[in-house]
C-alpha cells in the first residue's frame, strides 16, 4: 500500500523534472543574438577585436547599397553589444573575406531612427566621452586606405529603435556602399533585448527546482507497508 508521503514525494519529483525542463528551454533562447536583438556586454574601442565573440555578437548582414537580392551580396557584417549599466552600445563592423573596408571617415557611421541622426562617424575620437571610433586592421594589406572594418560606441537609452549602419568597401576593385538592409528606413533594434528576461526566468526556474529538490530530500522517509 502506498503511503501519502510517497505520493507527495512523487508529485515533488514530477514538479522538479518539469521545472528543470522548462529552465533548459528558457536557457536555450539566450544563446543567440541576432537582429533585432543585441548581446549584453561591453568592449574596448581600440581597433582590437579580441574581446568580441562573433557568433554570439552577430547582429545583421550589411549588403551592397543596403538592399536584398542577387545583385546585392553581403559585403560586411555588423556585431553589437549593449552595456546596460552605462547605457552604451558597442558596434563592430567587419568586411567579408576578400573585401576591404575603405578608410573614409565620412562613410563609416551609424544612425538611429533617421538617416541624418548619426550617433557616430569615422570622425569620432576615442576619449572619456561618447561616441568613440577606431578602425580595425588599418593597412592590413599594406594600403593605408584599407582596413578590415571598424569599432565604435555610442550612448543610447533602453527602447525600440531603427538603426542604420554604413560603410564603404572595395569589392572586386569597385567602391561600394555596404549597409544594413533598408538603407534609409533602417532595421529594428531592441534595447534591452526581450530574451534577457527569458534568461532571468531560466535562473529563477533553476533556483525553484533546487528549492523543491532540497524540500523533497528533507521529507521524512517512511517505509513501505
N, C-alpha and C positions, 0 to 999 in steps of 0.2 A: 504494500500500500504506500502511495506517495504522500509524504508529509507536505503540509502547507509551505514549510520553509524551502522545500525542494522546488516548489512551483515559483516561489519568489526568486530563488537563485536562477532558475531557468529564464524567467522574464528579464532579470537583470542582464543575463548573458546575451539575450537577444538584443536588448537595447544597446549594450556595448558594441556588439557586432555591427548593427545598423549605423550607429553613430560614427564608428571608425570608417565605414564605407563612405558615408557622407563627407567626412573630413578629407578622405583621399580624393573624392571627386572635386571638392572645393579647392583643394591644393592644386589640382591639375589645371585649373583655369588661370593660374597666376604665373605659369612658367613661360608664357609667350607675350611679347609686346609687339604690337603692330598697329598701324593707323586704324582708328583714331586714338589709340592708347599710347602711353609712354612708359618706359621703365622708371623706377624710383631710385634716385641716387644722385651723385654729383660727379664732376670731372674737373680736370685742370686744363684750362685753355692755354696750351703751350706748344701745340703742334705735334705732341707726342700722344699716340692713340693707345698706349699700352694698357690704360685702365678701362678701356671700353670692351664690352662683350658684344660682338657684332650680332650673333644670333638672337640674344636676349634684348638688345637695344634697338633692333631694326624697327624703323617707323614706316618708311614708304619708299617706293621706287621714284626716281626722277627721270622722266623721259624727254626725248627731243621736243622742244617747244612746249613741254608740259601737256602733250596730247597723247592719246592712246590709239594704237593702230600699227599696222605692219610697217609703215614708213616712219614710225616714231619709237625707236628702240629705247630700252633703258640704258642711260649713259652714266648715271651715278645713283647712289643710294643715300638716303638720309637716316640718321640714327638720333634718338632723343632720350634724354634723362631729365627727370624733374626732381629738384631738391625741395621737398615740402617745407622744411623748416625755414629756409631763406627765400622761398618762392622764386627760385632761379631755374630757368630752362637751359639745358646744355644741348648743343647741336653738333653733330659730326656729319660731314658730307664727304664721301669718298667716290672718286671716279671709278668706273668699271675697268677691269683689266684691258690694257691696250688703248685706253683713253686717258688723256691728260687734262687736268683742271688748268685753265688759263688764269695766270695771276693778274686779275683785273679787279681792283678793289671796288669799283662801282658796280660790278656784276655779281659779286658774292654777297648775298643778303637773304634775309627772311622778313616777311611782312605778316601782320596779324589783321585779319578781317577786311583789309583794304590794301590794294597793291601799293599804294603810296605811303601806307603806315608801316614803315620799315623799323624793325626792332633792333637790327644791327646791320652793318655793312662791312666791307673789307677795310673801311677807313676807321672802324672802331679800334681802340688801342687797349692793351692789357694794363689795367691798374686796379685800384681798390674799388672802383665803381663799375656798374654795369652800363652798357654792354661791353663784352670783350671779344677779341677775334685773333686768330692765328692761322697761318697757312700750314698745311700738313705736307711734309715731304717736298718742300720747295727745292727746286733744282735737282730732283732725284735722278733725272736723266741728263744732267749737265746743262740744261737750259734754265736760266734764272726766271724765265717767264712761265715755266711749267711747274705744277705741283700735283700731289695725289688727291688733294681736297682741302678742307678747312675745318677748324673747330671754332665754336662761338658760344656765347651765353648771353642771356638777357633776363630781365626780371618780368615775371608775369604772375598775376593772382590766379587762384583756382577759378575755373569756369569753363564754359564751352566756347570754342573759337573756331575760326577758319585760319589756316596757316598756308603761306606760300613760301617755298624755299627755292632759291635760284642760284645758278652757277653757269659760267661759260666754260665750255670744254673744247678740246681739239680731238675730233673723231674723223679718222681716215683723211687727215690733212685739212679738214674743214672746220671752221669755227661754228659751233652750235650752241644754242641755249639748252640747258638741262634743268628741268624744273619739276616740281610736284604736279600731279595731274590737275587740270583746271587752273591754268596759269593765272588768270585774272580773278577767278572766284575762290581759289584755294581749296583745301581739303579739311575735313573735320579734325579738330584737336581737342581732346578732353583732358582737362587739368583739374583735379586729380582723377586718375582713371577709376572707373567703376570696379574693375576687378581687384583693386586693392582691398575693397570691403569684403570681397569673397575670401581674400587671404585672412582677414581678421576673423571671418566666420569660421574658417578652417581651424584657426588656432583655438577659438572658443570651443569648437566641436571636439578637438583633441583633448582640451582640458576637461570638458564634460565627460568624455569617455574615461579619462583617467580617474576622475572622482567616482564614477559609477563602478569602475573596476575595483577601486580600493574599498568602496562600501560593500560590494559583493563579497570580497575576501574577508571582511570583518564580521559577516553574519555568522551566528553560531552554527557549527557543523553538527547536525543531528543524524543519528544512524538511521538506516532504512529499517522498516518493520516488515 
